[in-house]
Amino acid sequence: PPSGNIIVLKVVDPRDLLPTIVSRCQRVPFNPLDRDIIKEYLVAHHNQDINTAYLAAGIADGSLGKAIEICGEGFLETRKELIELLLSLKDMSGKQAVELAFEYGKKYSKKSQEDQSGIDIYGVIGIWKTCLRDMLLATVRGNYDMIENRDYRDRITGLAAKHDADKLIESFFLLEDCQRDLIRNPNSGLLMEKMLLELKTLNS
């Protein structure tokens, strides 16, 4: 670029860029915000109660913008629906899981999301990650005080005993990979279908 100009490249993973570009860049990392900072902001500036702000801050993975979006109208109802879905996935038949995958794939497709407000597919994955983390805490450490979804504590701890820790870890990293894939793959509906079917396979 001409002298005096600065080009800012925003990327999730520098490996997505060509090495010749990376070698000419100065890396400036932006770390996720602390959960308490996000929680306090939501309480002070968006009139959220402490429990809702705490949940939204955990789902947002350190992003204040995501936390604000998540706290939109219908957040608690949608969260309940999504948690119920994840916790019941293990006992679903293969046919039920396939039908659900197609239903949610259509619901969370890019075109459908443009006509809706509230939680997008990134938020869906965030909610499911908190549940899997809670189940891992209950399974591996028996640490029930650190469970985030406190209103589901009894059910999560009961189900944790029926799940294999290694499968829960695989499921968690599957969700992490799906969040990264959202950056590269604009077909969010297809991603949702794939994610649900793989979660069902891992937790059968």
C-alpha positions in Angstrom: 0.0 0.0 0.0 1.1 3.6 -0.4 3.1 5.2 2.4 1.0 6.3 5.4 -1.8 3.7 4.8 -2.6 0.9 7.2 -4.6 -2.2 6.3 -6.3 -4.0 9.1 -7.1 -7.7 8.6 -9.5 -9.3 11.1 -9.2 -13.1 11.3 -10.2 -15.8 13.7 -7.2 -18.0 12.7 -4.1 -16.7 11.0 -3.7 -20.0 9.3 -6.6 -19.0 7.0 -4.3 -16.4 5.4 -1.5 -17.0 3.0 1.9 -17.3 4.7 3.2 -14.4 2.4 0.5 -12.2 3.9 1.0 -13.2 7.5 4.8 -12.6 7.2 4.1 -8.9 6.3 1.7 -8.3 9.2 2.0 -7.3 12.8 -0.2 -9.5 14.9 -2.4 -7.7 17.5 -4.4 -10.2 19.6 -7.7 -9.2 21.1 -8.5 -11.4 24.1 -12.1 -12.3 25.1 -13.6 -10.0 27.7 -13.9 -11.3 31.2 -17.3 -12.8 32.0 -17.9 -10.5 35.0 -17.3 -7.4 32.8 -19.9 -8.5 30.3 -22.4 -9.5 33.1 -22.0 -6.1 34.8 -22.5 -4.2 31.5 -25.7 -6.1 30.7 -27.1 -5.4 34.1 -26.1 -1.7 34.1 -26.9 -0.8 30.5 -29.4 -3.3 29.2 -31.6 -3.8 32.3 -30.9 -7.5 32.5 -31.3 -9.4 35.8 -28.1 -10.9 37.2 -29.0 -14.5 36.4 -29.9 -13.8 32.8 -26.8 -11.6 32.3 -24.6 -14.4 33.8 -26.0 -16.9 31.4 -25.7 -14.7 28.3 -22.1 -13.7 29.3 -21.1 -17.4 29.4 -22.7 -18.2 26.1 -21.1 -15.2 24.3 -17.5 -16.5 24.8 -16.1 -13.1 25.7 -17.9 -11.1 23.0 -19.9 -8.2 24.4 -21.7 -7.7 21.0 -22.8 -11.4 21.0 -24.0 -11.1 24.6 -26.2 -8.1 23.8 -27.7 -9.9 20.8 -28.3 -13.1 22.9 -30.2 -11.1 25.5 -32.9 -10.1 23.0 -36.6 -10.9 23.4 -37.3 -14.6 23.9 -33.8 -15.5 25.1 -34.8 -17.5 28.1 -37.6 -19.4 26.3 -35.3 -20.3 23.4 -32.5 -21.3 25.8 -34.9 -23.7 27.5 -36.0 -25.3 24.2 -32.4 -25.8 23.1 -31.2 -27.3 26.4 -34.2 -29.7 26.4 -33.3 -30.7 22.9 -29.6 -31.4 23.7 -30.4 -33.3 26.9 -33.0 -35.5 25.2 -30.8 -36.3 22.1 -29.3 -39.4 23.7 -32.7 -41.1 24.0 -34.0 -40.2 20.6 -34.3 -42.7 17.8 -32.2 -42.3 14.7 -35.3 -41.3 12.7 -36.3 -38.6 15.3 -32.7 -37.2 15.2 -32.7 -37.0 11.4 -36.1 -35.3 11.3 -35.0 -32.9 14.0 -31.7 -32.1 12.1 -33.7 -31.2 9.0 -36.2 -29.1 11.0 -33.4 -27.1 12.8 -31.3 -26.9 9.6 -34.2 -25.1 8.0 -34.9 -23.0 11.0 -31.3 -21.8 11.3 -30.5 -21.4 7.7 -29.1 -18.0 6.7 -32.3 -16.9 4.9 -34.5 -17.9 7.8 -32.2 -16.1 10.3 -32.4 -12.8 8.4 -36.2 -12.8 9.1 -35.8 -13.5 12.8 -34.4 -11.8 15.9 -32.7 -13.3 18.9 -30.3 -16.2 19.1 -28.5 -17.2 15.9 -26.7 -20.5 15.3 -23.5 -19.2 17.0 -25.7 -18.6 20.1 -27.2 -22.1 19.8 -23.8 -23.6 19.8 -22.8 -21.4 22.8 -25.8 -22.7 24.8 -25.0 -26.3 24.0 -21.3 -25.8 25.0 -22.3 -24.6 28.4 -24.4 -27.7 28.9 -21.7 -30.1 27.9 -19.2 -28.2 30.1 -21.6 -28.7 33.0 -22.0 -32.4 32.3 -18.2 -32.8 32.1 -17.8 -31.0 35.5 -20.4 -33.4 37.0 -18.9 -36.5 35.4 -15.2 -35.9 35.8 -14.9 -33.8 38.9 -18.2 -34.1 40.7 -18.1 -30.4 41.1 -21.7 -29.3 41.1 -21.2 -25.8 42.5 -19.5 -24.7 39.2 -22.5 -25.7 37.0 -23.5 -22.7 34.9 -27.1 -23.8 34.0 -28.1 -23.8 37.7 -31.8 -24.2 36.9 -30.9 -27.5 35.2 -28.4 -28.7 37.8 -30.4 -31.8 39.1 -31.2 -33.0 35.6 -27.6 -32.4 34.3 -26.0 -34.2 37.2 -28.5 -37.1 36.8 -27.7 -37.4 33.1 -24.0 -37.0 33.6 -23.8 -40.5 35.1 -25.1 -42.0 31.9 -22.6 -40.3 29.6 -19.0 -41.3 28.8 -16.5 -38.5 29.6 -14.5 -39.0 26.4 -17.7 -38.8 24.3 -18.6 -35.5 26.1 -15.2 -34.1 25.4 -15.5 -35.1 21.7 -18.9 -33.5 21.6 -17.6 -30.3 23.1 -14.8 -30.0 20.5 -17.2 -30.8 17.7 -19.2 -27.7 18.7 -15.9 -25.7 18.9 -15.1 -26.8 15.3 -18.6 -25.9 14.2 -18.3 -22.4 15.5 -15.0 -21.9 13.6 -16.6 -23.4 10.5 -19.3 -20.7 10.6 -16.6 -18.2 9.6 -15.7 -20.2 6.5 -19.1 -21.8 5.6 -22.1 -19.5 5.0 -24.5 -22.4 4.8 -25.6 -22.4 8.4 -28.6 -24.6 7.8 -26.4 -27.4 6.5 -24.0 -26.9 9.4 -26.8 -27.3 11.9 -28.0 -30.5 10.3 -24.4 -32.0 10.3 -23.8 -30.9 13.9 -27.0 -32.4 15.3 -26.5 -35.7 13.5 -22.9 -36.0 14.7 -23.9 -35.1 18.3 -26.5 -37.9 18.1 -23.9 -40.4 16.9 -21.4 -39.4 19.6 -24.1 -39.7 22.4 -25.8 -42.9 21.3 
